[in-house]
C-alpha cells in the first residue's frame, strides 16, 4: 500500500512539473507574439524578426511562395512594408498552441492588419522550437 501511495505521489509531482514547464512555454510564446505585434505596429521590422530563428534554414510560406532564410525574410518585409502606413496596426487571435515534443510547439491563429487602405486578415501556423534554450519561430505559414 505504501509503495502504491508513493508511486501516485511521484506521478503527481512529475505531471505537475511537466504541466508547469508547458505553461511557462505557452506564456513565453504568447509574450513573443505580443512583442512581434507591437514591433510590427511600430514599423520596427527588425524587432518583429527577433521572434524568428536567425538562420538560413528559417522557412516562410506565403502567397504561394517559399522563402528561406532570416535575412531574406527581413528584406522581403522591408521591401513590402517600408513605412508605418504600410505595416498598419497588427493584432492576433491565437486559436491553439499545441506541444509537438519537449522542445517544439505549433501555433495556429488569425491575424488582423488594420490599414488606412483597407484591413487585411488571414490565418497563420507557426512552429516554435527551443534553440540554445530559447523558443524561436523556425517556420511560418501565413495566408
C-alpha positions as CSV (number, residue, x, y, z in Angstrom):
1,X,0.0,0.0,0.0
2,X,2.8,2.4,0.9
3,X,4.6,1.7,-2.5
4,X,1.4,2.5,-4.4
5,X,0.9,5.7,-2.4
6,X,4.5,6.7,-3.1
7,X,4.1,5.9,-6.8
8,X,0.9,8.0,-7.1
9,X,2.7,10.9,-5.3
10,X,5.7,10.7,-7.6
11,X,3.4,10.6,-10.7
12,X,1.5,13.7,-9.5
13,X,4.8,15.5,-8.8
14,X,6.2,14.7,-12.3
15,X,3.0,15.7,-14.1
16,X,2.8,18.9,-12.1
17,X,6.4,19.8,-13.1
18,X,5.7,18.9,-16.8
19,X,2.5,21.0,-16.8
20,X,4.3,23.9,-15.2
21,X,7.1,23.8,-17.8
22,X,4.5,23.7,-20.6
23,X,2.5,26.6,-19.1
24,X,5.8,28.6,-18.9
25,X,6.5,27.8,-22.6
26,X,2.9,28.8,-23.6
27,X,3.3,32.1,-21.8
28,X,6.7,32.7,-23.4
29,X,5.2,32.1,-26.9
30,X,2.3,34.5,-26.1
31,X,4.9,37.1,-25.0
32,X,6.9,36.7,-28.2
33,X,3.8,37.1,-30.3
34,X,2.8,40.2,-28.3
35,X,6.3,41.7,-28.8
36,X,6.0,41.0,-32.5
37,X,2.6,42.6,-32.6
38,X,3.9,45.8,-31.0
39,X,7.1,45.9,-33.2
40,X,5.1,45.4,-36.4
41,X,2.6,48.1,-35.4
42,X,5.5,50.5,-34.9
43,X,7.1,49.5,-38.3
44,X,10.0,48.0,-36.3
45,X,10.6,45.1,-38.7
46,X,13.9,44.2,-37.1
47,X,12.1,44.0,-33.7
48,X,9.4,41.9,-35.3
49,X,12.1,39.5,-36.6
50,X,13.5,38.9,-33.1
51,X,10.9,36.2,-32.6
52,X,12.3,34.2,-35.6
53,X,15.3,31.9,-35.7
54,X,18.2,33.9,-37.2
55,X,19.2,31.2,-39.7
56,X,19.4,30.4,-43.4
57,X,17.1,27.5,-42.5
58,X,14.2,29.7,-41.4
59,X,11.3,28.8,-43.7
60,X,8.4,31.2,-44.5
61,X,5.4,30.2,-46.7
62,X,3.0,32.8,-48.0
63,X,1.3,33.8,-51.2
64,X,2.3,30.6,-52.9
65,X,6.0,31.3,-52.3
66,X,8.6,29.7,-50.1
67,X,11.2,32.0,-48.6
68,X,14.2,30.6,-46.9
69,X,16.5,32.5,-44.5
70,X,16.1,35.1,-41.8
71,X,17.8,37.9,-43.8
72,X,15.8,37.2,-46.9
73,X,12.6,37.2,-44.9
74,X,13.5,40.6,-43.3
75,X,14.5,42.0,-46.7
76,X,11.1,41.0,-48.1
77,X,9.3,42.6,-45.2
78,X,11.3,45.8,-45.6
79,X,10.5,45.9,-49.3
80,X,6.8,45.1,-48.9
81,X,6.2,47.2,-45.8
82,X,8.6,50.2,-46.0
83,X,6.6,52.7,-43.8
84,X,4.3,52.7,-40.8
85,X,1.4,53.4,-43.1
86,X,2.2,50.1,-44.8
87,X,2.5,48.0,-41.6
88,X,-0.6,49.5,-40.0
89,X,-1.7,48.0,-36.7
90,X,-1.4,44.3,-36.1
91,X,-3.5,42.1,-33.8
92,X,-3.6,38.3,-33.3
93,X,-6.2,35.8,-32.2
94,X,-4.4,32.6,-31.0
95,X,-6.6,29.6,-31.7
96,X,-4.3,26.9,-30.4
97,X,-0.8,26.3,-29.0
98,X,0.0,22.7,-29.3
99,X,3.0,20.9,-27.9
100,X,4.8,18.7,-30.5
101,X,7.6,17.5,-28.2
102,X,9.6,18.8,-25.2
103,X,11.2,21.5,-27.4
104,X,8.6,22.4,-30.0
105,X,5.1,23.8,-30.4
106,X,2.9,24.8,-33.3
107,X,0.6,27.8,-33.0
108,X,-2.5,28.3,-35.1
109,X,-4.2,31.6,-35.2
110,X,-5.6,34.6,-37.1
111,X,-4.1,37.9,-37.8
112,X,-5.9,41.2,-38.3
113,X,-4.0,44.0,-40.0
114,X,-5.7,47.4,-39.9
115,X,-4.6,49.7,-42.7
116,X,-5.8,53.1,-44.0
117,X,-6.1,51.4,-47.4
118,X,-8.3,48.6,-46.0
119,X,-8.0,45.8,-43.5
120,X,-6.2,42.6,-44.3
121,X,-7.0,39.5,-42.3
122,X,-5.8,35.9,-42.5
123,X,-4.6,32.8,-40.8
124,X,-1.2,31.5,-39.8
125,X,0.5,28.5,-38.4
126,X,4.0,28.9,-36.9
127,X,6.3,26.4,-35.4
128,X,8.4,27.3,-32.4
129,X,11.5,25.3,-31.5
130,X,13.8,25.6,-28.5
131,X,17.2,26.6,-29.8
132,X,20.1,27.4,-27.5
133,X,17.5,27.5,-24.6
134,X,15.2,30.0,-26.3
135,X,11.9,29.4,-28.2
136,X,12.2,30.7,-31.7
137,X,10.0,30.6,-34.8
138,X,11.6,28.2,-37.3
139,X,8.7,28.0,-39.8
140,X,5.8,30.3,-40.6
141,X,2.9,29.8,-43.0
142,X,0.5,32.8,-43.4
143,X,-2.4,33.1,-45.7
